[in-house]
Amino acid sequence: PDVLAYLGMLRTPEVFRFSAIPQVMAIATLEACFNNPKVFTGVVKIRKGLAAQMILGCGAIEDVHATFSRFAASIRARCPYDDPSRKKIVAAAERVMALTAPAAAAQRNRDAIKEFIYLFVGAVVASA
């Protein structure tokens, strides 16, 4: 949560992107490694396409908040019930999700609109 407050104080777009890109990559990597047995037997990486999306999508604090919310929700959902640190992990993830809730809701709305447009255009093309 502290990094989100820090990023929110940055006003220069170039400095913001310079600071935000490593942070979104870090939470994506944390999510990829979290409760993943491949960490001990192989290499765990973020897909190049996802990395490119995150880099291109770091233009505003709302975009960073939406990304953090998505990965925090995934970490919370994948936390095993028998994990002795579950309470702390879930509390941290929920803190991030609470801080980023408005941006996450806006992103869900944008995604729903994109899906509607995609389905509408597909239906129009199919009926032509």
C-alpha positions in Angstrom: 0.0 0.0 0.0 2.8 2.5 0.6 4.0 2.2 -3.0 0.5 3.2 -4.2 0.6 6.3 -2.0 4.0 7.2 -3.3 3.0 6.7 -6.9 -0.1 8.8 -6.3 2.2 11.8 -5.3 4.2 11.7 -8.5 3.2 14.4 -10.9 5.7 14.2 -13.8 4.5 11.5 -16.3 8.0 10.3 -17.2 8.9 9.9 -13.5 5.6 8.2 -12.8 6.1 5.6 -15.5 9.7 5.1 -14.5 8.5 4.3 -11.0 5.3 2.5 -11.8 6.6 -0.1 -14.3 8.9 -1.9 -11.9 6.1 -2.0 -9.3 3.5 -3.5 -11.5 6.1 -6.0 -12.8 6.9 -6.8 -9.1 3.3 -7.5 -8.1 2.8 -9.6 -11.3 5.9 -11.6 -10.5 4.8 -12.1 -6.8 1.4 -13.3 -8.1 3.1 -15.7 -10.5 5.3 -17.1 -7.8 2.7 -17.2 -5.0 1.8 -20.8 -4.0 3.4 -22.1 -7.2 5.4 -25.3 -6.9 7.3 -24.5 -10.1 9.3 -22.0 -8.1 11.3 -24.9 -6.6 11.7 -26.9 -9.8 11.9 -24.5 -12.7 11.7 -20.9 -13.8 8.5 -18.9 -13.2 8.2 -15.9 -15.5 5.5 -13.4 -16.6 4.4 -13.9 -20.1 5.9 -11.4 -22.6 2.4 -10.3 -23.7 1.3 -9.6 -20.1 4.5 -7.7 -19.5 4.0 -5.6 -22.6 0.4 -4.9 -21.6 1.4 -3.8 -18.1 4.2 -1.5 -19.5 1.9 0.1 -22.0 -0.9 0.4 -19.3 1.1 2.3 -16.8 0.2 5.8 -18.0 -2.0 6.8 -15.0 -2.4 6.0 -11.4 -5.8 4.5 -12.1 -4.3 1.9 -14.4 -1.7 1.0 -11.8 -4.4 0.7 -9.2 -6.5 -1.6 -11.5 -3.4 -3.8 -12.1 -2.6 -4.0 -8.3 -6.2 -4.9 -7.5 -6.3 -7.7 -10.1 -3.1 -9.3 -8.8 -4.0 -8.8 -5.1 -7.4 -10.5 -5.7 -5.6 -13.4 -7.4 -3.2 -13.8 -4.5 -6.0 -13.7 -2.0 -8.0 -16.3 -4.0 -5.0 -18.7 -4.2 -4.0 -18.5 -0.6 -4.4 -22.0 0.9 -6.7 -22.3 3.9 -4.2 -24.3 5.8 -1.4 -21.7 5.4 -0.2 -20.4 8.8 0.3 -17.0 7.3 -3.1 -16.9 5.6 -4.6 -14.2 7.9 -1.7 -11.8 7.1 -1.6 -12.5 3.4 -5.4 -12.1 3.0 -5.3 -8.9 5.1 -2.5 -7.4 3.0 -4.3 -8.4 -0.2 -7.6 -6.9 1.0 -5.9 -3.7 2.1 -4.5 -3.3 -1.5 -7.9 -4.2 -2.9 -9.7 -1.6 -0.7 -7.2 1.1 -1.7 -7.7 0.3 -5.4 -11.4 -0.5 -5.5 -12.6 2.6 -7.5 -10.0 2.0 -10.2 -10.7 -1.7 -10.3 -14.5 -1.0 -10.7 -13.8 1.5 -13.5 -11.6 -1.1 -15.3 -14.3 -3.7 -15.0 -16.7 -1.3 -16.6 -14.3 -0.5 -19.4 -13.8 -4.3 -20.0 -17.6 -4.9 -20.0 -18.1 -2.1 -22.6 -15.3 -3.6 -24.8 -16.9 -7.0 -24.6 -20.3 -5.6 -25.5 -18.9 -3.8 -28.5 -17.0 -6.9 -29.6 -20.2 -9.0 -29.3 -22.3 -6.4 -31.0 -19.9 -6.0 -33.9 -19.7 -9.8 -34.2 -23.5 -10.1 -34.3 -23.8 -7.3 -36.9 -21.1 -8.9 -39.1 -22.7 -12.3 -38.8 -26.1 -11.1 -39.8 -24.8 -9.2 -42.8 
